[in-house]
Amino acid sequence: MTHSPHMDEHGSVPAARVLVAVCTYNELDSLPELVAGIRAALPSADVLVVDDGSPDGTGDWAADKAVRDPWFTLIQRGRKLGLGSAIVAAMRHASDSGYDFLVNLDGDMSHDPVEIPKLVDVACREQADVVIGSRYVPGGAIEGWPMSRLVISGLLNRVARIALGLQAHDCSGAYRCYRVDTLDKVDLNRIRASGYAMLEEILWLLTHRDAKIVEIPIRFVNRVQGSSKLSLGEAVKSIAMLARIACSPRR
């Protein structure tokens, strides 16, 4: 499928079709505010929620929203299948529906939706295939994390850079803008990581297809509602998966 956004003389793409994806599990406290923020930041964007059967009513709220607003879509998966597979579902939807760009961000307000237009604009102006909202480039910041989370995140990024040969400073950050044409070059059925390691695996696959990856600084704010889903156990699973990916043939 071909997606060809039209740039104006300033390099922006007012005619581009942008899908903003939010993968959720128990995000009812933050999702309404986040969706409102997305539409305020980029009124032309459509919004997709991929919900993993949240018991707190997130899916029910999203289902009602989808009935009322044509720019809002829900994929309800019924059970917890993992962040990585949820993002893959969003990628498939973006491709099948003819979008030019897919923006992914966390559902807990850790990522400020005001950055969405900047991510898309950089993708257009620099002809980037992926634009990462990076916590680890100059100007980026993390607010409110305990030392344990900083250590886990730093370790995951170091392992990804060494094991997979990635050049990005923030390999594990989920706030990204993908050019859908470029995603179409990847066989999404062969992505093995269903959890957090998918974020590194997709960069690895795209890197081997000569994708241009750009980072811009963002401010990441520790979630106010609920608790983090990235535990030490999940981090260990991610590292093990990264090791398996590194030893597998390029696809």
C-alpha positions as CSV (number, residue, x, y, z in Angstrom):
1,M,0.0,0.0,0.0
2,T,1.3,3.4,-0.9
3,H,0.9,6.5,1.3
4,S,2.1,9.8,-0.2
5,P,1.6,12.9,2.0
6,H,1.9,16.2,0.2
7,M,4.3,18.7,1.6
8,D,3.9,22.5,1.3
9,E,6.7,24.9,0.8
10,H,7.5,24.9,4.5
11,G,7.9,21.1,4.7
12,S,4.7,20.5,6.7
13,V,2.0,18.2,5.6
14,P,-1.5,19.6,6.3
15,A,-2.9,16.9,3.9
16,A,-1.3,14.0,5.6
17,R,-3.5,11.4,7.3
18,V,-2.2,10.9,10.8
19,L,-3.4,8.2,13.2
20,V,-2.5,8.5,16.9
21,A,-2.5,5.1,18.7
22,V,-2.9,4.6,22.4
23,C,-2.4,1.1,23.7
24,T,-4.3,0.7,27.0
25,Y,-4.7,-1.5,30.0
26,N,-6.5,0.1,33.0
27,E,-6.1,3.7,31.8
28,L,-9.7,4.9,32.5
29,D,-8.4,7.7,34.8
30,S,-6.2,9.3,32.2
31,L,-7.6,8.3,28.8
32,P,-10.4,10.9,28.4
33,E,-7.9,13.7,29.2
34,L,-5.3,12.2,26.9
35,V,-7.7,11.9,23.9
36,A,-8.9,15.5,24.4
37,G,-5.2,16.6,24.5
38,I,-4.5,14.7,21.2
39,R,-7.3,16.4,19.4
40,A,-6.4,19.8,20.8
41,A,-2.8,19.3,19.6
42,L,-3.7,18.0,16.2
43,P,-7.4,18.3,15.4
44,S,-7.1,16.6,12.0
45,A,-5.7,13.4,13.6
46,D,-7.7,10.2,14.1
47,V,-7.3,8.3,17.3
48,L,-7.1,4.6,17.8
49,V,-7.3,2.8,21.1
50,V,-6.1,-0.8,21.4
51,D,-7.4,-2.1,24.7
52,D,-6.4,-5.4,26.2
53,G,-9.6,-6.1,28.1
54,S,-9.1,-3.5,30.9
55,P,-11.2,-4.5,33.9
56,D,-11.5,-0.8,35.0
57,G,-13.8,0.1,32.2
58,T,-11.3,1.6,29.8
59,G,-12.7,-0.4,26.9
60,D,-16.3,0.5,27.8
61,W,-15.5,4.2,27.7
62,A,-13.6,3.8,24.4
63,A,-16.5,1.8,22.9
64,D,-18.9,4.6,23.7
65,K,-16.5,7.1,22.3
66,A,-16.2,5.2,19.0
67,V,-19.9,5.2,18.5
68,R,-20.2,9.0,19.0
69,D,-17.1,10.2,17.2
70,P,-16.1,9.1,13.6
71,W,-12.5,10.0,14.1
72,F,-12.2,7.5,17.0
73,T,-11.7,3.8,16.7
74,L,-11.4,1.0,19.2
75,I,-9.7,-2.4,18.8
76,Q,-10.8,-4.4,21.8
77,R,-8.7,-7.5,22.2
78,G,-10.4,-8.9,25.3
79,R,-7.4,-10.0,27.2
80,K,-3.9,-8.9,28.1
81,L,-1.7,-9.8,25.1
82,G,1.1,-7.3,25.6
83,L,2.2,-3.8,24.6
84,G,4.3,-4.9,21.7
85,S,1.5,-6.9,20.0
86,A,-0.9,-4.0,20.7
87,I,1.4,-1.6,18.8
88,V,1.7,-4.2,16.0
89,A,-2.1,-4.2,15.8
90,A,-2.1,-0.4,15.5
91,M,0.5,-0.6,12.7
92,R,-1.6,-3.0,10.8
93,H,-4.6,-0.8,11.2
94,A,-2.7,2.3,10.0
95,S,-1.5,0.5,6.9
96,D,-4.9,-1.1,6.1
97,S,-6.7,2.2,6.5
98,G,-4.3,4.2,4.3
99,Y,-2.7,6.5,6.9
100,D,0.5,8.3,6.1
101,F,1.9,8.5,9.7
102,L,1.3,6.5,12.9
103,V,2.1,8.2,16.2
104,N,2.2,6.0,19.3
105,L,2.2,7.3,22.8
106,D,1.5,6.0,26.3
107,G,-2.0,6.1,27.7
108,D,-1.1,7.4,31.2
109,M,-0.2,11.1,30.3
110,S,3.5,10.4,30.6
111,H,3.8,11.6,27.1
112,D,2.6,15.1,26.4
113,P,0.4,15.1,23.3
114,V,1.4,18.7,22.5
115,E,4.6,17.1,21.0
116,I,2.6,15.2,18.3
117,P,2.7,17.9,15.6
118,K,6.4,18.3,16.1
119,L,7.0,14.6,15.6
120,V,5.0,14.6,12.4
121,D,6.6,17.8,11.2
122,V,10.1,16.5,11.7
123,A,9.2,13.2,9.9
124,C,8.1,15.3,6.9
125,R,10.9,17.9,6.9
126,E,13.7,15.5,7.4
127,Q,12.1,12.6,5.4
128,A,12.5,10.4,8.4
129,D,11.0,7.0,8.6
130,V,10.8,7.0,12.4
131,V,10.9,10.0,14.8
132,I,11.6,9.1,18.4
133,G,10.5,11.3,21.2
134,S,13.7,10.8,23.2
135,R,14.3,11.2,26.9
136,Y,18.1,10.8,26.4
137,V,19.1,13.4,23.9
138,P,20.1,17.0,24.9
139,G,16.9,18.7,26.0
140,G,15.1,15.5,26.9
141,A,14.2,14.8,30.5
142,I,12.6,12.3,32.9
143,E,10.6,13.6,35.8
144,G,9.5,11.7,38.8
145,W,11.2,8.3,38.3
146,P,12.7,6.5,41.2
147,M,16.3,5.3,40.8
148,S,15.2,1.8,40.2
149,R,13.3,2.8,37.0
150,L,16.2,4.9,35.8
151,V,18.5,1.9,36.2
152,I,16.1,-0.5,34.4
153,S,15.6,1.9,31.5
154,G,19.3,2.7,31.2
155,L,20.1,-1.0,31.2
156,L,17.5,-1.8,28.5
157,N,18.8,0.9,26.3
158,R,22.4,-0.2,26.7
159,V,21.6,-3.8,26.0
160,A,19.7,-2.8,22.9
161,R,22.4,-0.6,21.5
162,I,25.1,-3.2,22.0
163,A,23.2,-6.4,21.2
164,L,21.2,-5.0,18.2
165,G,23.7,-2.4,17.0
166,L,21.1,0.4,17.3
167,Q,22.3,4.0,17.1
168,A,19.3,5.7,18.8
169,H,19.8,7.0,22.3
170,D,16.3,6.1,23.4
171,C,15.6,2.6,22.0
172,S,12.9,1.7,24.6
173,G,10.8,4.9,24.4
174,A,7.3,4.4,23.0
175,Y,6.6,8.0,21.9
176,R,7.2,7.7,18.2
177,C,6.0,8.7,14.8
178,Y,6.3,6.1,12.1
179,R,6.1,6.6,8.3
180,V,3.5,4.0,7.3
181,D,5.1,3.4,3.9
182,T,8.2,2.2,5.7
183,L,6.3,0.0,8.1
184,D,4.9,-1.7,5.0
185,K,8.4,-3.0,4.2
186,V,8.5,-5.0,7.4
187,D,6.8,-8.4,7.8
188,L,4.9,-7.6,11.0
189,N,3.9,-11.3,11.3
190,R,7.5,-12.1,12.1
191,I,7.9,-9.8,15.0
192,R,8.6,-12.1,18.0
193,A,8.4,-9.7,21.0
194,S,4.8,-9.3,22.3
195,G,6.0,-7.1,25.2
196,Y,8.2,-4.1,25.7
197,A,11.1,-5.6,23.6
198,M,9.0,-5.0,20.5
199,L,10.0,-1.4,20.7
200,E,13.7,-2.3,20.1
201,E,12.9,-5.1,17.7
202,I,11.0,-2.8,15.3
203,L,13.9,-0.4,15.3
204,W,16.3,-3.3,14.5
205,L,14.1,-4.5,11.6
206,L,13.7,-1.0,10.2
207,T,17.5,-0.3,10.6
208,H,18.2,-3.3,8.4
209,R,15.9,-1.7,5.7
210,D,18.0,1.5,5.8
211,A,15.3,3.4,7.6
212,K,16.2,7.0,8.7
213,I,15.7,7.3,12.4
214,V,15.6,10.7,14.0
215,E,15.3,11.7,17.7
216,I,13.9,14.9,19.2
217,P,13.9,15.7,22.9
218,I,10.8,15.2,25.0
219,R,10.0,15.6,28.7
220,F,8.7,12.3,30.2
221,V,6.7,12.7,33.3
222,N,6.2,9.8,35.6
223,R,2.6,8.6,35.6
224,V,0.3,10.2,38.2
225,Q,-2.6,7.7,38.0
226,G,-2.0,4.0,38.5
227,S,1.3,2.1,38.6
228,S,4.0,1.4,36.0
229,K,3.7,-1.8,34.0
230,L,7.4,-2.1,33.5
231,S,8.5,-4.3,36.4
232,L,12.0,-5.8,37.0
233,G,10.5,-9.1,35.8
234,E,9.3,-7.6,32.6
235,A,12.7,-6.0,32.1
236,V,14.5,-9.3,32.5
237,K,12.1,-10.8,29.9
238,S,12.9,-8.0,27.5
239,I,16.6,-8.5,27.9
240,A,16.2,-12.2,27.2
241,M,14.1,-11.4,24.1
242,L,16.7,-8.9,22.9
243,A,19.3,-11.6,23.1
244,R,17.2,-14.0,21.0
245,I,16.6,-11.3,18.4
246,A,20.3,-10.5,18.2
247,C,21.0,-14.1,17.4
248,S,18.3,-14.5,14.8
249,P,18.8,-13.9,11.1
250,R,17.9,-10.5,9.6
251,R,14.4,-10.6,8.2
